[in-house]
Amino acid sequence: MKKTKLCCRNRAPNDEEGEEEHDQKPYILQLPDHLMVQIFCKITTKTLIQCKRVCKSWRCWLADPQFTRDLLSRTPASLLVSGFRTPTSKDTGYFFIDLDRASTLNRASSDVVLKLFSIKPNVQSSRGIHIVGSCNGFLCHELLSEVSNQLYISNPVTGESLTLPEPTNPCRTSPGKYGFGFSPISNVYKVVRIMSPIKGSEEQAMVLNVGSGIWRDIGGSVNSFGITDDGIYLNGFLHWIGRRRSEGSLLICAFDIESEHFRELPLPPCSLDLKKTRVQLGVLKGWLCLIISSRVKINVWVMKDYGVKESWTKEHEIRDPLSCFGTEILKFTGKGKVLVSHLSHLHAYTPATMGLVWVEVDELPAMVVEAWDLIPSFVSLKDITKGLELPAGVLQTM
C-alpha cells in the first residue's frame, strides 16, 4: 500500500519539550505514520469506526482523505439497515452489520452490530425518511412530508448531515426518481432528480453538484423511468430500469455522472413480464446485477463485462414459493448464503437447503424498513463540498 503522510503529528525531535511530550505518549501513538496506516487497514470495520472515538490523533488520521481512499480500496461493502426497535416504535435508526465478523448467519452477537447516527426529522408532518442512494460511505435521503420533500446528504459514521436546496421548479404532481453518485474524473458528488413537470408528460432531469446550491436542468430523456425509483450507482454511472418511449420495450437507463448524458444498456436474455415478476437492480461483486422475482423463483443475473449484452450470466437461482413471496435480496455472503429481507425481517437463504432461516442478531431492529450496501467513510461533508461557503444551518451534526 502506498505510504500516507498524515497531518496529525506535531513532533519536535530537536526540542526537549517536544521529546518529553512524545515519550509520555502511549507506545502505539509513537509508531511511524505508515505503520499506523497498515494497522488500521487490518482492523475490522466495526472496530475501525469505534477507533475514531479513542483520541484526537486517531480521529484526525481516520479523516485523512488519502487514508480513506486506501481504506475504501480494500474494504468490502457491509450492510446498513434502517428499521424500528419494536414493531410499535416510530423512531427509526441506522445499524451497521459487519457480516465478516459473524461466525454464522443463523445467530450473531452484538459485536457485529453498531448503531450509527441517523437523521431526526424536525418537521412535525414528516412521513419518514427514505434512503435514495448510497455512494462511498455517504447517504442521500428524502424526507417525506405533507408540505414538501426535502433532500439531505449524510455521513452516518461522522454524524454530519447536509441539507440540499429545493429545486426552483419543484414538481408536486408525481413522485420523483432520484440518484446519488460520484464522478471520479472531476471528483464531484452529484444528485440527479427525474420528474414529470406535468403528469403524463416527458420526464425532465435536473442535476445538483453537492455544495453548489444550484439545480441545473439538463433536459429530458428519450426513455421513461417508471419501473424503478432509486438509481443504482456503479463506476461513475447511475442506473434505472425504464422503457423506450417509441416501442415500450424494457431497457436499463445509465446516466454518466461526469458527462451528464444518458445511454442505454441491454437486459439479459430472459423474458420479463412485469405483471408476473418484480425487477430490481443492484451491485454484486462489483458487477451490475438484475434481480427478477416471481412467486416461484428469484433469478439473479450479472453483467460481467459492463455494457456487453453477451456478458450477462445467471449467477443465482432461488426456488421456493414460500421464500420468494415478499422477499427482497439484500446481500450475497462469501459463504454462499443469501441475506434477504422477508416480510420486514432478516433471513438467510442457503442454496443447499433451499429454505429461509431467521437471522437473529442482537441489537438489530425488530422491523427492517430498508437496507443498503455501505462502505464506511470518515471523510467530512465539508471536504466533499469543495470548501464552498455554505449558508448557516445547512451543515449540521446529527
Disulfide bonds with the S-S distance in Angstrom:
Cys8-Cys60 1.96
